[in-house]
Amino acid sequence: MKNFLELLDTSIHLPLSLIVRPIGNPVPPKCKIYINNKCYFDNILEDMFAIKENISLTDPIRITFELVDKQYNENQETAVQIMDLKIDNISLIPIYIKYAVYVNDHNYNDPTTYLGFNGAWTLDISPNFYMWLHRVDGKGQLLDKYSIKE
């Protein structure tokens, strides 16, 4: 007998894609990019960088960008800009950026995709993408078999 996911032909993985670009005149930024604690980039970002990954439908997702070793100088700008972030072809920029936390050395905490200070920008999506999306869109809480006490 087929289970619910097989009946609907639902994939158990969600495609995640992101694109970042460096802003560095004349010095490119050094950054780190993590998805669920796996490091995808840890170096000087000289060109646009893209990641395509499949994430389990039932797993939480944690996306972190860190800008490190920036030397502040009024004659040059060094930053990383998140150009695109999609999960299951749903664009999270700009609508859902307000749920990210940006901890940096200038205490700037407005919603942004422009990371111009040393620090970390993190988007935590839990308990999984669709339960999180349903909740942040104001549609209430989705229930699953683990959230109902017998």
N, C-alpha and C positions, 0 to 999 in steps of 0.2 A: 504494500500500500504506500502511496506517495504521501510525504508530509506536506505541510502548508507551503513551504518554500518551493518544493518541486512542482506543486500544482499550479502555482502562479509563475513558475519559471523565474523566480527571483534569485539573483546572484547572492552568494554569501560574502562577496567582497565588494567594496566601494572604491571606485577610482578616485585618487587624490592627485591633484596637480597644482603646482605653484610655480610662479615665475618671479624672480627678484632681479633688480638691476642695481649696479653700483653707481654711486654719485661720488666722483673723486676728481677733484681738480686742484692740483696735479696728482695728489696721492690717492690711490684707490683704497677702499675700506677693507679691513680685515674682519671677517665675520664667521659665525658658526650657525649651521642650520640643523635642527633636530626634529625628527618626527618620532613620537613615542620612544624617546630616549636613544634612538639610533641616530648617529651623526652622519649626515649626508654631505656636509661641506664644512671644512675647517681650514681656511686659507685666505689669501688676499683675493678679493672678488674683482676681477678686471673686466669681465664681460657679463652679459645677461646669463642667468643660471636657471635651469628648469629642472623640476623633479616630477616624475610620474610614478606613483606607487599605488598598490592595492592594499586597502585596509579592511580588516574583518568587519562585517556588518554589526557584530555584537560588541566590538571592543571600543573602549574610550580612545579618544584621539587627543594628543598633546603636541602642538606645533610651537617650536621655540626658535627665535632668531636672536642671536647675540652680536652686537657690535662691540669689538674689543680693540684696545690699544690705539684709540683715536687720540691724536694730539690736536687740541683745540687751537685754531689759528684763524683770526678774522679775515685773512687773505685767501683762505682755501676752505672748501666745504667737502666733508667726507661723510657719507651716509649710505644706507641701504634702503631701497624702496621696494615694498612688496607690490608688484604690479598686478598679480592675479593669484587667487586662491580659490580652488573649486573642490568640492567633495560631491561625488556622484553627479557631476555636471551642474551643481548648484553653486553659483558664485557667492562667496562670503564677503567679497569686497564690493561696495562699501557698507552694505546693510548691517552685517554682523560684526564689524570691527569693534564696535563698542563693548563687546564681551571679552576682548583681549586685555591683558594687563601689561603695561609697559613700565618696568622698573629700571630707572637709569640714574646716572650721577647728577642730573639737573632737576630731579623730582618732577619732570614733565609727565603728566598722566592723562592728557586728553586722548580720545580715540584717534589713532593715526596708523598709516601704513608707511610713513617716512621716519626711519630710525636714524636720527642724527646725533644721538648721544650714546656714550658707552653704557651698555646695559642690555637687558633682555626683554623681548616682546614675546608674550606667551598667550596662546589661545588654548584653553582647556575645554574639551567637548566630552561630556560624560552624562550618563553612563554609556551611551553610544550616540552616533550621529543623529539618527532619526528621533530618538527620545529627546535629545537636547534641542533639536530644531523645533519639534512640536511645542516644547515648553517655552523657548525664547520667542516664538511667534505668538505666544499668548493663547494657545489652543488647549491648554490644560496639560495634564500628565498622562502619558500613555502607560498602560499597565502591561506587565508581562507575568508569566507564571511565577516568577521569583518575588514579585512585589506583593502578591496576595497571600496573606497568612491564613492557613486553614485551621 
